[in-house]
């Protein structure tokens, strides 16, 4: 399994890729493998304000539904509408075409609290 | 304490994802539920079902005894090699378990029961056998079971065993020697496809598994886990004990009145069923297809208009239909088939009432 070092991670298996005050969020390769074939994504609404660790969308595999938590506080600015027709993109390319939403961070320093690839892979992705 | 089937090493060698299933370490998927599902629908899949329970009931009173504890009529097993699906009910008419009964001889039967209920079933059977001249033997940990399911099953089994079972019809079985060992080849399954279930000695079953996989390789056979077993059975609308039927659910509520023979003198649960037949059922199992996107899950509310009239008992994304499907219990007095919704994440989503299975069964039924 692959956990890019340029990303930060949460114990609930989201990744976040920060670019200035904006960030992109998805689920890790460990999470998509645990879930199995993903068949539906209930995307958040663009424009919605979320708190850190707030459940804001749902990823559903054949067997189970899993809440996705925003790693940071902010406003959701974009959602990956391709997932509407191709939820399997999360299985195929979880860090690329399988991203879930983009967020404008209200406090970019929150990112520093998140897990590094090393800590996440050793302590959570097992 | 957890059990392993004789095929445990085969599963881990095939990189199966293993889970605990009622005390058994079982494969939930290998290549992925969707891929496995489509493989069974289009080619063939092989399942390890060795966790299922097998209980032999024999003796001069076998028929009378079984007629007391099941709701179907043993006279439907009118010749050796015949199988019936039936229910073992409690006094309330609820399912202690659902099961298959195999007639080996007029006084010798094999009951195939759910792994999760095996111990409760045995206790129930032994308790009610008092006063009958029968012998009860739990052979669950001596008999391994594999299923071969899918449109290529006949050809694959012929190649694997060098014998064609094309004249064996659905719900029939034959005792057949494989690799010099006595086994049972049964035209049954839980997928809605044509196929077989093969019962053999615990230690003898892995060689049959290998032979079938080898014979099926060029036809695209794959091992299938419990995940796809569930989506396959749900598309065929077969009930699952613990989800759609349980000790508080009667065959009449679950749409299984065809397995109840009211003409039988007496059987456990009969009075409760007669009451329901005459006065109506308090809840009724329905099937539905989700019109919108989403995945129905057990426990979701079923609405008629704005009113909650029941709950989903089983649901999934149907890989064949690419739509959410499910079953659930509703109040029949409040059911308007044209005005149904499912509550998903607090929002009502339209569902269409579904009569019968979600896909056409392709079992090998004698016409």
Contacts between the chains, C-beta under 8 A, distances in Angstrom:
chain1	res1	chain2	res2	distance
A	36	B	17	7.7
A	36	B	29	6.1
A	36	B	32	6.3
A	36	B	33	5.9
A	36	B	227	7.1
A	37	B	32	5.0
A	37	B	33	5.3
A	37	B	34	4.4
A	37	B	35	7.8
A	39	B	34	7.6
A	39	B	295	6.3
A	39	B	317	4.2
A	40	B	293	6.2
A	40	B	294	6.0
A	40	B	295	5.2
A	40	B	317	6.6
A	42	B	294	7.3
A	42	B	345	6.2
A	58	B	345	6.8
A	60	B	294	7.8
A	60	B	295	4.7
A	60	B	317	7.5
A	61	B	33	7.9
A	62	B	33	4.4
A	62	B	34	6.7
A	62	B	227	6.2
A	62	B	231	6.3
A	62	B	316	6.2
A	62	B	317	5.9
A	62	B	319	7.6
A	63	B	28	7.4
A	63	B	33	7.0
A	63	B	227	5.7
A	65	B	295	6.8
A	65	B	297	6.3
A	84	B	293	7.4
